[in-house]
Amino acid sequence: MPSPREHNKGLNTFPTIAAEAALSFLKDTKGALTWTVRDLADTLKVSRREAEQALALLEAQGYVQPARGAKGQWITTPAGETVSGAKAPRFSRENVEQSLAELKNRIQQNNKNRQAPFRIADAVAFGDFLLPDRARVQSADVGIRLIPRGESARRDNSATAPHSATEAQNERKFLRELRAKSAHVNLRPYADWMRSRTHRDLL
């Protein structure tokens, strides 16, 4: 079965929308029967024209299709759910909100601790928990940007990606500890598109 990376090759031609941003929208639609171009545009904070261009590419990839008998309505296909990483919404909004509040507190405590190996420079939460009409939601995605403390912390922010296998391993370990085994949050490396779409800032 092709990997998500292989699936995304055809999405690299999006004019102004990051492929991962479009897929994040598809993940959000897991709990909806149908959705519209306006929903796509509102979530990703783009114009209707940009949303329509993205929609055409998503349809060409087989990730979405028009809803039968409902003009202007769309559905996300099983392939779209798979490539976006969508899961059946099984958490209460209250539990996800509580976990995000606890995560925000851990982030604040970490940034006050000068002995911590990393400082958290960005923490952006997004997902279907932001949609008011959902009784059950998926775990919240949280983009985290880490800056190493000490000498390496003075590197340019654009160069904060791990420079070695050891650094990458240290970042993964740090994120696991920051997550604190919560099933309600999914921590991932920060990308600029996360702040461009609907989100909640945890800093």
C-alpha positions in Angstrom: 0.0 0.0 0.0 1.5 3.4 -0.9 2.7 5.5 2.0 1.2 8.9 2.9 4.4 10.5 1.5 3.8 8.7 -1.9 0.1 9.7 -1.8 1.1 13.3 -1.3 3.3 13.6 -4.3 0.4 14.7 -6.5 -0.6 17.3 -3.9 2.7 19.2 -4.2 1.2 21.3 -7.1 -1.2 23.2 -4.7 -0.8 26.8 -5.7 -0.8 28.4 -2.2 -2.0 25.7 0.2 0.4 23.3 1.9 -0.5 19.7 1.1 -0.4 18.8 4.8 -2.8 21.7 5.5 -5.3 20.3 3.0 -5.0 16.8 4.5 -5.5 18.3 8.0 -8.9 19.6 6.8 -9.8 16.1 5.5 -9.0 14.7 8.9 -11.3 17.2 10.5 -14.2 16.0 8.3 -14.2 12.5 9.7 -17.2 13.3 11.9 -19.2 15.1 9.2 -21.5 13.4 6.7 -20.8 16.1 4.1 -19.0 19.4 3.8 -18.6 22.4 1.4 -16.0 24.4 -0.4 -16.7 27.2 2.1 -15.9 24.8 5.0 -12.5 24.1 3.3 -11.9 27.8 2.7 -12.9 28.9 6.2 -10.7 26.2 7.9 -7.6 26.9 5.9 -8.2 30.7 5.8 -7.9 30.9 2.0 -10.1 32.4 -0.7 -12.9 30.5 -2.4 -10.9 30.3 -5.6 -7.9 28.8 -3.8 -10.2 26.3 -2.0 -11.7 25.3 -5.4 -8.3 24.7 -6.9 -7.3 22.6 -3.9 -10.6 20.7 -4.1 -10.0 19.8 -7.7 -6.6 18.4 -6.9 -8.0 16.4 -3.9 -10.7 15.0 -6.2 -8.1 14.1 -8.8 -6.2 12.1 -6.1 -9.4 10.3 -5.2 -9.5 11.8 -1.7 -12.8 13.5 -2.1 -15.9 13.2 -4.2 -19.2 15.1 -4.7 -22.0 13.9 -2.4 -24.8 12.2 -4.4 -28.0 14.1 -4.6 -26.6 17.1 -2.7 -25.4 19.9 -4.9 -22.4 21.7 -3.6 -21.8 19.1 -0.9 -18.7 16.9 -0.8 -17.6 13.8 1.1 -14.1 12.5 2.1 -13.4 9.1 0.6 -11.9 6.2 2.5 -8.6 6.9 0.7 -8.8 10.5 2.0 -9.4 9.4 5.5 -6.5 7.0 5.4 -4.0 9.5 3.9 -5.0 12.2 6.4 -4.7 10.0 9.4 -8.3 10.4 10.4 -9.6 8.2 13.3 -13.1 7.6 14.5 -14.0 10.5 16.8 -14.2 8.8 20.3 -13.2 11.5 22.8 -15.4 14.0 24.5 -14.6 17.6 23.8 -14.2 18.2 27.6 -11.5 15.6 27.9 -9.5 17.0 24.9 -9.9 20.5 26.3 -8.6 19.4 29.7 -5.6 17.6 28.2 -4.8 20.8 26.2 -5.0 22.9 29.3 -2.6 20.5 31.1 -0.3 20.5 28.1 -0.3 24.3 28.1 0.7 24.3 31.7 3.5 21.8 31.1 4.8 24.1 28.3 4.8 27.1 30.5 6.6 25.2 33.3 9.2 23.9 30.9 9.9 27.3 29.4 10.5 28.7 33.0 12.9 25.8 33.7 16.4 26.8 32.6 17.6 23.3 33.1 15.2 21.9 30.5 17.0 20.8 27.3 14.6 22.7 25.0 12.6 25.8 25.0 9.2 25.6 23.2 9.0 28.5 20.7 5.7 27.6 19.1 2.8 25.4 20.2 -0.3 25.4 17.9 -3.3 23.1 18.5 -5.7 22.3 15.7 -8.3 19.6 14.9 -12.0 18.9 15.0 -12.2 19.8 18.6 -12.4 23.4 17.3 -15.7 22.7 15.5 -18.6 23.5 17.8 -21.0 21.0 16.3 -19.0 17.9 17.2 -20.2 15.8 20.1 -17.2 13.4 19.8 -13.8 14.4 18.5 -10.4 13.0 17.6 -7.2 13.7 19.5 -6.0 17.3 19.0 -2.9 17.8 16.9 -0.3 20.1 18.4 2.6 21.5 16.3 5.6 22.1 18.6 8.7 24.0 17.6 11.7 23.3 19.9 14.8 25.4 20.4 17.8 23.7 22.2 19.0 25.6 25.3 22.5 26.9 25.6 24.9 27.5 22.8 22.8 25.9 20.0 19.8 28.0 21.1 21.3 31.0 19.4 21.0 29.4 16.0 18.6 31.1 13.6 15.1 29.9 14.1 14.8 28.5 10.6 17.6 26.1 11.4 16.1 24.4 14.4 15.6 21.0 12.6 17.7 18.3 14.1 21.3 18.2 12.7 22.1 14.7 13.9 20.4 11.4 14.7 21.2 12.0 18.4 19.4 15.4 18.3 16.4 13.9 16.6 16.2 11.1 19.2 16.5 13.7 22.0 13.6 15.7 20.5 11.4 12.7 20.2 12.1 11.7 23.8 11.4 15.3 24.9 8.1 15.4 23.0 7.0 12.0 24.5 7.6 13.3 28.0 5.8 16.6 27.2 2.8 14.6 25.9 2.7 12.8 29.2 1.1 9.6 27.7 -2.1 11.6 27.0 -4.3 9.9 24.3 -6.1 13.2 23.7 -3.1 15.1 22.1 -0.8 14.2 19.3 2.5 16.2 19.3 4.3 16.8 16.0 7.0 19.1 14.6 5.7 22.7 14.0 5.2 24.0 10.4 4.1 27.5 9.4 0.8 26.2 7.7 -0.4 25.2 11.2 -0.7 28.8 12.2 -2.3 29.8 8.9 -5.3 27.5 9.4 -7.8 27.7 12.2 -5.9 26.9 15.4 -5.4 27.7 19.1 -2.2 29.1 20.4 -0.9 27.3 23.5 1.8 29.9 24.3 
